Amino acid sequence: MTSVSGNLADLRRTLPEGVTLVAVSKFHPLETLLEAYAAGQRIFGESRAQELAAKAAAMPADTQWHFIGHLQTNKVRPVVAVADLIHSIDSMRLLQAVDAEATRAGRTVRVLMQVHVAREETKFGFTPAELLTLLTPEVIASLRSTRIAGVMGMASNTDDEARIRRDFADIRACFDTLRRGVMSADPDFTVVSMGMSHDWPLAVEAGANMVRIGTTIFGQREY
Ligand SMILES: *Cc1c(COP(=O)(O)O)cnc(C)c1O
């Protein structure tokens, strides 16, 4: 028999020190999140604005919420209201919408820029080349209430381990280029969010310091 607390304990034993665990709880019921909370987990990842808002209202106040899904500009308000970190900034328009809403709400929001390297065409995000071009000092200086804390990415959905390693290395390289370049004066630019249930060990090997794990903790999702 496996349990949420047992799965969490197993994961914590294997995750290297310095790697932050985001428990991806999307589509799982509140009881399951509370079980993880009771086992000490505080950071939860959600991918839909409405579901995040409902769960944030019901969970203990010191729960930290990470938004990991594609965020439409018309759903920014409820997400900015509760999110500690938005992993999925995939357009400059979204970055500006988040900043405007955070300013309006009087909050500071931390975000990650989503890097697209996987071969699936449907995935969201900037290619490394786009990001390095679009994230200019002017854009960064224009942000009033948003801190760019790092990058997030996903590897191709494939069994080809070499390809997965290459994808993660590309995401990490993009982070390193930004950190040495346009983000070099910002000590808060530290997060490399990559790796999910099936590929997180490869992500950590490639330099992830934040992993987003759902199925391994909570079991299969029922959509
Ligand atoms: C759902 C999701 C995860 C977690 O996936 P698992 O395979 O259940 O670990 C991680 N990252 C993102 C962006 C997701 O949408």
The ligand as an ORCA input file, in Angstrom:
! r2SCAN-3c Opt
* xyz 0 1
  C       1.067     18.266    -14.462
  C       2.379     18.936    -14.519
  C       3.479     18.444    -13.791
  C       3.449     17.178    -12.956
  O       3.420     16.045    -13.766
  P       3.546     14.568    -13.142
  O       3.896     13.737    -14.323
  O       2.212     14.223    -12.575
  O       4.611     14.593    -12.117
  C       4.656     19.179    -13.827
  N       4.768     20.303    -14.551
  C       3.742     20.792    -15.277
  C       3.942     22.032    -16.053
  C       2.523     20.121    -15.284
  O       1.519     20.627    -16.019
*
